Amino acid sequence: MSFRVIALAGLVLLAGCTSGGGSAGSSPSTTLSPEPSPLARPSGQLDAEVSMPPGFPSDVPIYTKARLTASASFVSSGQVSWGMEWETLDSVAKVKTFYSVKLNQGDWTISVTGSGSNTFAATFSRKSNPHVLGTLASNGSSGVTKILMSLIAPA
């Protein structure tokens, strides 16, 4: 189980690190948006929107006021993994409240693992299949709130 948590944390890092448009290790189903220089982007402006990765479960709650700015998916060892990054102009507190409510409904459960004035982190899983699990993190220190999500499920 701890290997999966480490793998999920790696996906969150991957989603955050590859949003710069790098192609190392990317697969044909990877969609990344180039990140402009912070000097070229006025405060409060969101990056370009990209498409959802193929096969992402439709019942995973997505913050409604967020723009998907990086996404990737890949299959390995009988599992499919997704990594996404969204941006919103809403506060981290609003994002945390949304996910705390939505991922405690239906077939999902969430556990907030860390929280600060401008950040939070959580793990979540499917009640009906504990092999479907994910990580969620948000950071608003740049003036734009970033939401990072990774999810692993049996292929």
C-alpha positions as CSV (number, residue, x, y, z in Angstrom):
1,M,0.0,0.0,0.0
2,S,2.8,2.5,0.8
3,F,4.2,1.9,-2.7
4,R,0.9,3.2,-4.2
5,V,1.0,6.3,-2.0
6,I,4.6,7.0,-3.1
7,A,3.6,6.4,-6.7
8,L,0.6,8.8,-6.3
9,A,2.9,11.4,-4.8
10,G,5.2,11.0,-7.8
11,L,2.3,11.5,-10.2
12,V,1.4,14.8,-8.4
13,L,5.0,15.9,-8.8
14,L,4.9,14.7,-12.5
15,A,1.8,16.7,-13.2
16,G,3.4,19.8,-11.6
17,C,6.8,19.4,-13.2
18,T,5.8,18.4,-16.8
19,S,3.4,21.4,-17.3
20,G,6.4,23.2,-18.8
21,G,5.9,21.2,-22.0
22,G,8.8,18.7,-21.6
23,S,8.5,15.5,-23.5
24,A,10.8,13.2,-21.6
25,G,8.9,10.1,-20.7
26,S,5.6,11.3,-22.2
27,S,3.3,9.0,-24.1
28,P,1.0,9.7,-27.1
29,S,-1.9,10.2,-24.7
30,T,-0.1,12.9,-22.8
31,T,-1.4,16.5,-23.3
32,L,0.7,19.2,-21.8
33,S,0.5,23.0,-22.1
34,P,3.5,25.2,-22.4
35,E,3.9,27.4,-19.3
36,P,4.8,30.9,-20.2
37,S,7.5,32.8,-18.2
38,P,6.1,34.1,-15.0
39,L,7.2,37.5,-16.1
40,A,5.0,37.2,-19.3
41,R,1.9,36.2,-17.4
42,P,0.0,39.0,-15.6
43,S,-1.0,38.1,-12.0
44,G,-4.4,36.4,-12.0
45,Q,-4.3,35.1,-15.6
46,L,-4.8,31.4,-16.1
47,D,-2.8,29.2,-18.5
48,A,-4.3,27.7,-21.7
49,E,-6.8,24.9,-21.3
50,V,-6.0,21.3,-22.4
51,S,-8.2,18.2,-22.8
52,M,-9.0,15.7,-20.2
53,P,-6.9,12.5,-20.4
54,P,-8.6,9.5,-22.0
55,G,-10.5,7.2,-19.7
56,F,-10.6,9.5,-16.7
57,P,-13.5,8.4,-14.5
58,S,-16.5,10.7,-15.0
59,D,-17.6,10.5,-11.4
60,V,-14.5,12.1,-10.0
61,P,-15.5,15.6,-8.8
62,I,-13.8,18.4,-10.8
63,Y,-13.7,21.9,-9.3
64,T,-16.2,23.8,-11.4
65,K,-14.4,27.1,-11.6
66,A,-11.1,25.6,-12.6
67,R,-9.3,25.3,-16.0
68,L,-7.4,22.1,-16.8
69,T,-3.9,23.3,-17.8
70,A,-1.9,20.0,-17.8
71,S,-2.9,16.3,-18.1
72,A,-1.3,13.0,-18.6
73,S,-2.3,9.3,-18.5
74,F,-0.4,6.0,-19.0
75,V,-0.9,2.3,-18.4
76,S,1.7,0.2,-16.7
77,S,1.6,-3.1,-14.8
78,G,-2.1,-3.5,-15.2
79,Q,-2.9,-0.1,-13.8
80,V,-3.9,3.2,-15.4
81,S,-2.5,6.4,-13.9
82,W,-3.7,9.9,-14.5
83,G,-2.1,13.2,-13.5
84,M,-3.8,16.6,-13.9
85,E,-3.3,20.2,-13.0
86,W,-6.1,22.8,-12.9
87,E,-5.9,26.5,-12.2
88,T,-8.5,28.8,-10.7
89,L,-8.8,32.3,-9.4
90,D,-10.7,31.0,-6.3
91,S,-9.0,30.6,-3.0
92,V,-7.4,27.4,-1.7
93,A,-10.0,27.5,1.1
94,K,-12.9,27.3,-1.4
95,V,-11.2,24.5,-3.3
96,K,-10.6,22.6,-0.1
97,T,-14.2,23.0,1.0
98,F,-15.4,21.8,-2.4
99,Y,-13.3,18.6,-2.4
100,S,-14.0,17.9,1.3
101,V,-17.7,17.8,0.6
102,K,-17.7,16.2,-2.9
103,L,-15.2,13.5,-2.1
104,N,-17.2,12.5,1.0
105,Q,-20.3,11.8,-1.1
106,G,-21.3,8.9,-3.4
107,D,-18.6,6.3,-4.0
108,W,-15.7,8.5,-2.7
109,T,-14.0,9.1,0.6
110,I,-11.3,11.7,1.4
111,S,-8.7,12.3,4.1
112,V,-7.1,15.7,4.4
113,T,-3.4,15.0,5.2
114,G,-2.1,18.5,5.5
115,S,-3.4,22.1,5.5
116,G,-2.0,25.6,5.7
117,S,-3.1,29.1,5.1
118,N,-2.6,28.8,1.3
119,T,-2.2,25.0,0.8
120,F,-3.8,21.7,1.4
121,A,-3.1,18.0,0.6
122,A,-5.4,15.0,0.7
123,T,-5.8,11.4,-0.3
124,F,-9.0,9.9,-1.6
125,S,-10.3,6.5,-2.7
126,R,-13.3,4.8,-4.1
127,K,-15.5,3.1,-1.5
128,S,-16.5,0.2,-3.7
129,N,-13.0,-0.5,-4.9
130,P,-10.1,0.6,-2.6
131,H,-7.6,-0.1,-5.5
132,V,-8.9,3.2,-7.1
133,L,-7.0,5.9,-5.1
134,G,-5.7,9.3,-5.6
135,T,-3.9,12.3,-4.2
136,L,-5.0,15.9,-4.3
137,A,-3.0,19.1,-3.5
138,S,-3.6,22.8,-3.9
139,N,-1.4,25.8,-3.6
140,G,-2.3,29.4,-4.0
141,S,1.0,31.1,-3.3
142,S,1.4,32.5,-6.8
143,G,-1.9,34.4,-7.0
144,V,-3.4,31.6,-9.1
145,T,-4.6,28.5,-7.2
146,K,-3.2,25.3,-8.6
147,I,-5.0,22.0,-8.0
148,L,-2.9,18.9,-8.6
149,M,-4.6,15.5,-8.8
150,S,-3.3,12.0,-9.4
151,L,-5.4,8.9,-9.6
152,I,-4.5,5.2,-10.1
153,A,-7.0,2.5,-11.0
154,P,-6.9,-1.1,-12.3
155,A,-6.7,-1.0,-16.1
